Structure formats: structure tokens, C-alpha cells
Amino acid sequence: MNTLTLLEAASFLKLHPEELRARAKRGLVPAAKVGRRWVFLEPDLAEYVRSLYPLQRQALRVTTEKEVICHYADAAVSGGSTLPLQTGSEYAELLGLPTKP
């Protein structure tokens, strides 16, 4: 099994050595501190890189059904406000604006 020094591991991961040291210290990158030096295993670093791969996304599904252009068209029906709409005069009264008799 091949072990790597901090500089070799940083080169392998394409990171600055101080960034790798900080990540190893926080436990984000698999490593062991042997004496005063950090030691990395190459297979562990490869697995670490693989863990950063994005999850595979499901392909978009194409449908032939007519789609609603405006998703907010049915807002009152599908979870919009349940409060009754206020009229202009009610707003004016709440704001203390002068109203016409």
C-alpha cells in the first residue's frame, strides 16, 4: 500500500498543502498524524475524491400533455391565502387615508 506525504497528497488532490492540512485536521480528508507528520493512503484519497462526485441525476421526462404556462394561476386553489381579499376602501381605512363618502 502506497503512503503519501502532505505535499504528495496535496499534489494528488490538486490542493494547497495548508488547505489539505486543515481538512485533515478537521477530519474531512482521511489521514493519520504519525509523530509530527500527516500520512495519507492513496486508495483513501481516491475514495475521498469519488465521494465528491455529484449524484447522478435522473433524465428529464418529456410529456406530450398540455402543460400549464403559469404555475401561479391556481394559487388560490392550491395553497394561496385563505383570507378574504380586502377592498380599496378597507385598505384606505386601515392606512388612515381620506375616503370619499
C-alpha positions, -999 to 999 in steps of 0.1 A, spaced: 0 0 0 14 34 -10 16 62 16 19 98 7 33 128 25 14 160 29 30 175 -2 24 144 -23 -12 141 -11 -18 178 -18 -4 173 -54 -26 142 -58 -57 162 -47 -47 194 -65 -50 213 -32 -26 237 -15 -8 218 13 -21 242 40 -57 236 29 -51 198 29 -36 201 64 -66 220 76 -91 195 61 -71 165 75 -71 182 110 -109 187 108 -114 151 97 -127 160 63 -99 141 44 -88 107 56 -53 109 71 -33 100 102 -8 120 121 22 99 128 45 119 151 47 153 136 37 144 101 5 137 83 3 104 64 -22 97 36 -31 64 19 -35 67 -18 -66 45 -20 -83 66 8 -76 98 -12 -90 82 -44 -122 72 -24 -124 107 -10 -123 122 -45 -150 97 -56 -172 108 -27 -172 143 -41 -187 133 -74 -222 147 -79 -251 123 -77 -264 110 -110 -295 129 -120 -325 113 -135 -331 122 -171 -359 147 -177 -392 132 -187 -407 145 -218 -445 145 -218 -470 153 -245 -496 166 -222 -505 202 -223 -486 220 -195 -497 250 -175 -477 280 -186 -482 300 -153 -477 279 -122 -493 306 -101 -526 306 -120 -542 283 -94 -525 298 -63 -558 305 -45 -569 269 -52 -536 252 -43 -524 268 -11 -528 305 -17 -540 328 11 -573 318 27 -580 353 39 -607 372 20 -595 399 -3 -597 434 10 -613 462 -10 -598 496 -17 -619 512 10 -608 487 36 -572 494 27 -578 532 29 -594 528 63 -565 507 76 -540 532 64 -560 562 77 -564 577 42 -593 600 35 -622 582 17 -650 595 -4 -685 592 11 
